[in-house]
């Protein structure tokens, strides 16, 4: 994935796309569209926490936001019967 918001690059130089692409889950492959949806969701969450002065690096201390975004997208696909 090359389309990403550079404002959400972490201190290790990883973009939101890099973070999402690194995630593996059981139950079948994650499609390119699901990864894109998870990246867009992650960037929306980062926008929201950014309004309160937090970054992706801050979030990494307490949660796996990229993983949670992938899990949410996969759950939605399962719920809708498209997974």
C-alpha positions in Angstrom: 0.0 0.0 0.0 1.5 3.3 -0.9 -1.4 5.7 -0.2 -1.1 6.8 3.5 -1.0 9.9 5.6 2.6 10.7 6.5 1.4 12.5 9.6 0.7 9.1 11.2 4.2 7.7 10.9 5.6 6.4 14.2 9.0 7.2 15.7 10.4 4.0 14.1 9.4 5.4 10.6 6.5 2.9 10.1 3.5 4.3 8.3 -0.1 3.2 9.1 0.1 1.1 6.0 3.3 -0.6 7.2 1.7 -1.3 10.6 -1.5 -2.8 9.1 0.4 -4.8 6.5 2.5 -6.4 9.2 -0.6 -7.9 10.9 -1.4 -11.6 10.4 -4.6 -13.2 11.7 -5.9 -16.8 11.5 -9.0 -17.7 9.7 -8.0 -16.9 6.2 -6.2 -14.2 4.3 -6.8 -10.5 4.9 -7.8 -8.9 1.6 -6.2 -5.7 0.2 -9.6 -4.0 0.6 -9.8 -5.1 4.3 -6.3 -3.8 4.9 -7.2 -0.5 3.3 -10.4 -0.3 5.4 -8.3 -1.1 8.6 -5.8 1.6 7.6 -8.5 4.2 7.1 -10.1 3.2 10.4 -6.7 3.5 12.2 -6.1 6.9 10.7 -9.6 8.0 11.9 -8.8 6.8 15.4 -5.4 8.6 15.2 -7.1 11.8 14.1 -9.4 11.6 17.1 -6.7 10.9 19.7 -4.5 13.6 18.1 -7.1 16.1 19.0 -6.3 15.3 22.6 -2.5 15.5 22.1 -1.8 11.8 21.7 0.2 10.0 18.9 0.4 6.4 17.7 3.5 6.0 19.8 1.5 7.0 22.9 -1.2 4.5 22.0 1.4 1.7 21.6 2.1 2.0 25.3 -1.5 0.8 26.1 -3.0 -0.9 23.1 -2.4 -2.5 19.7 -4.5 0.0 17.7 -3.4 -1.4 14.3 -4.4 -4.9 15.4 -7.6 -3.7 16.8 -8.6 -2.0 13.6 -7.8 -5.2 11.6 -9.9 -7.2 14.1 -12.8 -4.8 13.8 -12.8 -4.9 10.0 -12.6 -8.7 10.0 -15.4 -9.0 12.5 -17.6 -6.7 10.4 -16.9 -9.0 7.4 -17.7 -12.1 9.4 -20.9 -10.4 10.8 -22.0 -9.5 7.2 -21.1 -13.0 5.9 -18.4 -11.7 3.6 -15.4 -13.3 5.3 
